[in-house]
Amino acid sequence: MAAQDSSSAEIDTSLFITVSGPPGCGATTLCERLADAIGCPYVSGGDIFRELADDRELSLNQLTAKADESDEIDRALDQRLQQIAEEWGMANKPFILESRLAGWLAGDRADLRIWLDAPETVRLDRIDDRTETEAEMRVREVSEAGRYESYYEIDIGDRSFYDLHVNTARWSKAGVFRLVRAAIEEYDPELDEGAFTTPAMDI
């Protein structure tokens, strides 16, 4: 009963939270639950990328291929996400930003940076009902990692500055939510001194 209560009760916080991770990591599920519990909006980089694909009447795979050819699409997406991060970073209101680079884009504006992951086999099972195929997911992950390093000198494998790193294969959806909830409720801004910071990104 206590587990059910802790999964549904409201969260009183004003934190700016970023959530990142590879496809199938559970980021969307967590963000939806957090946004509902906190009563705050959240923006997904994936949704914006899909909007770009729809605007151009392209599939996600086709838009990814075009992004490989030029930095215009990536930079437009990242500029928009960074603008959102800047606006909410100064608002002193709760907000959730979810994208592969959310932690980097938000930088020191973020109060809590979360990385979610799971073994590839688990993540592939989770995307079975999506329009993106297994092969397309793998191509997208490799492509994005290469572009991040080429454009911004970012090693997406560097997790050192994340405040919380969760293997979502080890807990239920409710369990992952409770772990993150505990981190939010135990957050102490006075302990920020000496914490990892993200380098400024030139987009």
DOTOR-19066 format. One record per residue (C-alpha): x, y, z; residue in one letter. Coordinates in nm, 4 decimals. Layout:
<sites>
X, Y, Z, a
...
</sites>
This chain:
<sites>
0.0000, 0.0000, 0.0000, m
0.2836, 0.2367, 0.0857, a
0.4441, 0.1723, -0.2535, a
0.1210, 0.2640, -0.4313, q
0.0826, 0.5803, -0.2243, d
0.4393, 0.6941, -0.2929, s
0.3876, 0.6363, -0.6644, s
0.0797, 0.8559, -0.6896, s
0.1222, 1.1305, -0.4294, a
0.2111, 1.4798, -0.5428, e
0.5707, 1.6040, -0.5328, i
0.6294, 1.9526, -0.3968, d
0.9383, 2.0887, -0.5713, t
1.0617, 2.3767, -0.7842, s
1.3502, 2.1833, -0.9416, l
1.4509, 2.2033, -1.3069, f
1.5093, 1.8366, -1.3941, i
1.6713, 1.6885, -1.7040, t
1.6218, 1.3269, -1.8099, v
1.8429, 1.1593, -2.0687, s
1.9099, 0.8125, -2.2030, g
1.9062, 0.5933, -2.5154, p
1.5895, 0.4736, -2.6941, p
1.3843, 0.2345, -2.4822, g
1.5396, 0.3478, -2.1528, c
1.2029, 0.4498, -2.0049, g
1.2542, 0.8262, -2.0181, a
0.9099, 0.9070, -2.1590, t
0.7311, 0.6967, -1.8981, t
0.9276, 0.8555, -1.6144, l
0.8793, 1.2096, -1.7446, c
0.5039, 1.1621, -1.7791, e
0.4758, 1.0341, -1.4223, r
0.7006, 1.3079, -1.2838, l
0.5203, 1.5841, -1.4709, a
0.1878, 1.4548, -1.3421, d
0.3091, 1.4233, -0.9813, a
0.4850, 1.7607, -0.9797, i
0.2175, 1.9347, -1.1848, g
0.4666, 2.0837, -1.4266, c
0.5248, 2.0811, -1.8030, p
0.7953, 1.8852, -1.9764, y
0.9475, 1.9084, -2.3219, v
1.0806, 1.6086, -2.5123, s
1.3542, 1.6432, -2.7712, g
1.2120, 1.3349, -2.9405, g
0.8772, 1.5043, -2.9884, d
1.0433, 1.8083, -3.1420, i
1.2494, 1.5821, -3.3711, f
0.9299, 1.4034, -3.4783, r
0.7667, 1.7393, -3.5467, e
1.0600, 1.8282, -3.7711, l
1.0149, 1.4965, -3.9547, a
0.6404, 1.5533, -3.9954, d
0.6957, 1.9088, -4.1183, d
0.9266, 1.7735, -4.3871, r
0.7038, 1.4680, -4.4545, e
0.9924, 1.2360, -4.3706, l
1.0257, 0.9270, -4.1543, s
1.2490, 0.9415, -3.8465, l
1.5062, 0.7311, -4.0316, n
1.4992, 0.9665, -4.3309, q
1.5378, 1.2743, -4.1117, l
1.8275, 1.1073, -3.9293, t
1.9940, 1.0452, -4.2647, a
1.9504, 1.4113, -4.3579, k
2.0918, 1.5135, -4.0209, a
2.4001, 1.3070, -4.1067, d
2.4451, 1.5120, -4.4237, e
2.4296, 1.8527, -4.2589, s
2.4366, 2.0040, -3.9115, d
2.1354, 2.2293, -3.9833, e
1.8717, 1.9953, -3.8399, i
2.0650, 1.9050, -3.5253, d
2.1601, 2.2619, -3.4510, r
1.8052, 2.3878, -3.5018, a
1.6774, 2.1226, -3.2616, l
1.9482, 2.1860, -3.0042, d
1.9100, 2.5632, -3.0232, q
1.5407, 2.5273, -2.9503, r
1.6033, 2.2960, -2.6561, l
1.8757, 2.5230, -2.5197, q
1.6444, 2.8226, -2.5496, q
1.3797, 2.6337, -2.3528, i
1.6406, 2.5405, -2.0903, a
1.7483, 2.9033, -2.0547, e
1.3906, 3.0245, -2.0163, e
1.2985, 2.7681, -1.7533, w
1.6341, 2.7915, -1.5789, g
1.5521, 3.1511, -1.4879, m
1.1864, 3.0887, -1.4045, a
1.2400, 2.9260, -1.0627, n
0.9532, 2.6906, -1.1416, k
0.9507, 2.3117, -1.1774, p
1.0192, 2.1857, -1.5278, f
1.1378, 1.8667, -1.7000, i
1.3520, 1.8603, -2.0149, l
1.4047, 1.5239, -2.1809, e
1.6497, 1.4560, -2.4617, s
1.9760, 1.2728, -2.5185, r
2.1646, 1.6015, -2.4624, l
1.9292, 1.7557, -2.2060, a
2.1888, 1.7535, -1.9285, g
2.4474, 1.9151, -2.1539, w
2.2060, 2.1684, -2.3019, l
2.0718, 2.2778, -1.9648, a
2.4167, 2.2922, -1.8086, g
2.4297, 2.4542, -1.4670, d
2.0704, 2.5731, -1.5040, r
1.9542, 2.2212, -1.4199, a
1.9109, 2.1292, -1.0544, d
1.8954, 1.7524, -1.1056, l
2.0364, 1.5658, -1.4063, r
1.9229, 1.2069, -1.4553, i
2.0568, 0.9390, -1.6906, w
1.8441, 0.6298, -1.7544, l
1.9719, 0.3175, -1.9243, d
1.9040, -0.0529, -1.9664, a
2.0696, -0.3446, -2.1488, p
2.0126, -0.3351, -2.5238, e
1.7998, -0.6515, -2.5239, t
1.5629, -0.4937, -2.2728, v
1.5431, -0.1688, -2.4643, r
1.4728, -0.3509, -2.7910, l
1.1805, -0.5359, -2.6305, d
1.0401, -0.2027, -2.5165, r
1.0413, -0.0492, -2.8641, i
0.8628, -0.3443, -3.0300, d
0.5417, -0.1433, -3.0616, d
0.7065, 0.1665, -3.2039, r
0.7321, 0.2672, -3.5676, t
1.1129, 0.2688, -3.5375, e
1.2685, -0.0701, -3.6134, t
1.5529, -0.2349, -3.4239, e
1.7966, -0.1606, -3.7063, a
1.6820, 0.2016, -3.7250, e
1.7277, 0.2446, -3.3514, m
2.0845, 0.1157, -3.3685, r
2.1645, 0.3349, -3.6674, v
2.0206, 0.6388, -3.4888, r
2.2236, 0.5769, -3.1715, e
2.5531, 0.5442, -3.3604, v
2.4701, 0.8392, -3.5844, s
2.3771, 1.0675, -3.2958, e
2.6873, 0.9796, -3.0942, a
2.9084, 1.0643, -3.3931, g
2.7323, 1.3944, -3.4546, r
2.7500, 1.5011, -3.0911, y
3.1239, 1.4466, -3.0896, e
3.1730, 1.6125, -3.4277, s
2.9588, 1.9196, -3.3602, y
3.0131, 1.9807, -2.9899, y
3.3059, 1.7563, -2.8877, e
3.0664, 1.5760, -2.6542, i
3.1282, 1.2174, -2.5499, d
2.7751, 1.0908, -2.4923, i
2.9278, 0.8049, -2.2937, g
3.0563, 1.0477, -2.0292, d
2.8106, 1.0158, -1.7404, r
3.0316, 1.1767, -1.4758, s
2.8236, 1.4931, -1.4326, f
2.4848, 1.3190, -1.3942, y
2.3422, 1.3304, -1.0442, d
2.1509, 1.0043, -1.0783, l
2.2190, 0.7070, -1.3070, h
1.9504, 0.4354, -1.3077, v
1.9467, 0.0973, -1.4812, n
1.5716, 0.0815, -1.5440, t
1.5833, -0.2925, -1.6135, a
1.6287, -0.3556, -1.2414, r
1.3068, -0.1900, -1.1246, w
0.9458, -0.1682, -1.2325, s
0.8175, 0.1574, -1.3793, k
0.6784, 0.2443, -1.0373, a
1.0115, 0.1509, -0.8794, g
1.2089, 0.3810, -1.1086, v
0.9638, 0.6598, -1.0288, f
1.0064, 0.6047, -0.6555, r
1.3861, 0.6128, -0.6848, l
1.3749, 0.9441, -0.8698, v
1.1101, 1.0777, -0.6367, r
1.3368, 1.0067, -0.3395, a
1.6227, 1.1924, -0.5084, a
1.3985, 1.4933, -0.5708, i
1.2654, 1.5020, -0.2165, e
1.6116, 1.4616, -0.0629, e
1.7713, 1.7252, -0.2878, y
1.9666, 1.9815, -0.0856, d
2.0803, 2.2922, -0.2793, p
2.3294, 2.3767, -0.0039, e
2.5293, 2.0681, -0.0988, l
2.5792, 2.1864, -0.4574, d
2.9218, 2.3303, -0.3875, e
3.1862, 2.1195, -0.5576, g
2.9325, 1.9279, -0.7654, a
3.0092, 1.8383, -1.1255, f
2.9275, 2.1058, -1.3807, t
2.8762, 2.0734, -1.7530, t
3.0918, 2.2732, -1.9933, p
2.9275, 2.5519, -2.1915, a
2.8067, 2.4323, -2.5313, m
2.8671, 2.6392, -2.8416, d
2.5660, 2.5632, -3.0627, i
</sites>
